[in-house]
Amino acid sequence: MSEPREVTAADDPRLLQIQGRLAAVRGRIAAAAEAAGRQDNPPKLIVVTKFHPADDVRRLAALGVTDVGENRDQEASEKASALGELGLRWHFVGQLQSNKAKSVVRYAHAIHSVDRPQLAAALARSVAAEQDRTGRGPLECFIQVSLDEDAGSHRGGASRLEVPGLADQLAGSPGIVLAGLMAVAPLGSDPEAAFAKLAEISAHLLRDHPSASGISAGMSQDLESAVRAGATHLRIGSDILGSRPALR
Ligand SMILES: *Cc1c(COP(=O)(O)O)cnc(C)c1O
């Protein structure tokens, strides 16, 4: 009879794979932070788990991940309720319809994609009701800004001229903390230039809202550029969990 032995990563090849990929991404982040002189102030890693099963989220938690991101309410709410005992912070990073606000505030710690007044108002109402019901903490909100000159390749977000109004609205909503800005680098353009523009918009925002210093930027392909430009939150999916269906 064989000796009983400890369960190791070798028993779960997927865990081993995620562990390796996560270590590689953490290494890239550490190197980028050091190159930018930010080793004492590195960005937070949010692992984007969309399209990947709840079991992968369990594996990430076992590997020390504390923050995960999702972009569809139905998928996110199912995973968050199945994994409640893990104590993860859930970040909503996708386009959000106002009629989903009531659902998202049940599980989300932060929304990275606030891009219009109606959505901000719906989130404010919903989080206030949820706080009365459950005593949940404040909802962190990032304003998603479009860095696109060309409307044809638009990937969502408010224009920079809309930022001050949205910021005032969010900052004035009890139950909401204005966390800062979020952006996705436009497809086919230089992420350095895009994130430099985001940093400039952030500097403007800080004049009126000095605590809204969050910059959510940087995905698998462009995290180094984002760290150089001062990103505080990185949203990394495919380089950790592998590829997913291209469009949905
Ligand atoms: C999917 C997604 C990410 C992660 O992108 P990867 O290229 O897989 O790292 C980041 N941000 C948003 C808004 C996303 O939808």
The ligand as an ORCA input file, in Angstrom:
! r2SCAN-3c Opt
* xyz 0 1
  C     -11.163     41.058    -20.992
  C     -10.779     42.357    -20.438
  C      -9.503     42.557    -19.888
  C      -8.437     41.490    -19.895
  O      -7.854     41.455    -21.154
  P      -6.659     40.441    -21.546
  O      -6.208     40.932    -22.859
  O      -7.283     39.086    -21.602
  O      -5.639     40.544    -20.499
  C      -9.229     43.797    -19.355
  N     -10.143     44.794    -19.360
  C     -11.374     44.639    -19.871
  C     -12.317     45.789    -19.861
  C     -11.732     43.421    -20.437
  O     -12.959     43.276    -20.970
*
